[in-house]
Amino acid sequence: MRIASLQFSPELGRVEENVARADALLASVPAASLANLDLLVLPELAFTGYNHTLPSILPHLEPTSAGPSTQWAIRTALRHGCLVSVGYPEIFSPNPPPPGSLRPTMIDLGPGSAEAHYPVTAYNSVVTVNARGEVVAHSRKTNLYYADETWAQEAPDGFSAHDLVVAGPAGSCVRTTFAICMDLNPHHFLPASTARLSLADHVLASRSRLLILATAWLTDSPSSAPGDAQPDTDTLAHWFGELGPLIRDDEERICVFANRCGEEAGKAHPNEVGEGNGVRYAGSSWIGLVGKGRVRLGRIMGKVEEGVCGVVDTDLLDAGGGWEVKFGEGEGDGWIRGK
């Protein structure tokens, strides 16, 4: 597979400007580099920004697989002839009201929320369309973060896997697990149980060959910190630690971690006093193979780097290309070794 992700710094609530920024970044890549692309992945809440409160997200909620984010994915998939996945804030209604009668303030936040005449539910979601512009997969975030909890509900069915048909004459089918940010961590940071598998265990149980994580992962690094051009090693160590069951497995799987970069206003923690001091994102998007006791990176971005992560040809990684991460005794105790 030939895979790319787009790491950029969307501005909170500025959807049209963020769409234009994404288009400009893709247009800056030579056309030959994106030729025969199979998959393009964008981050969590790619065009709305992430660090919303309930009032600020309401105007930007999009109907299931039918809003600006999905329309962008369709246009981009048709342009590049590939699968496109993008994160967006979904508003779902099992019984849609007449046109013009649905107001976002009627959102249902679960038990204890005010009843509405036309109750709707919001999710933090990822939509995927194919090279013909058809929606072929849709997934919702299972493990919410404090910012999500102000407006979204957990995916009612937990993690899911989809069979994606990769573009090309043969149309090979790839079993794929989609996840969003905190899905990588244990639910509410509690140990996994037989009733609720970890994401890595779900990937194994579903026999997925591809894991896609769309994320808006934060970093504790201060603004303008030394080494910003490099990946965030603390974040990578955590990610690789949570991927432990996959790393230790005898088979290799493709992983795509599509993060955003940049900063946003608001609280970095729910207990922060006042309006907050803002949040900063870790960047460090990567594409690689995971398994057989190692991670092999085809491409990795820096903390503040904007642009296309890739294009990574996983067949070349199979042949020994890329960078290798080896591990010590701890699951996240690794280092990056050159080609």
Disulfide bonds with the S-S distance in Angstrom:
none
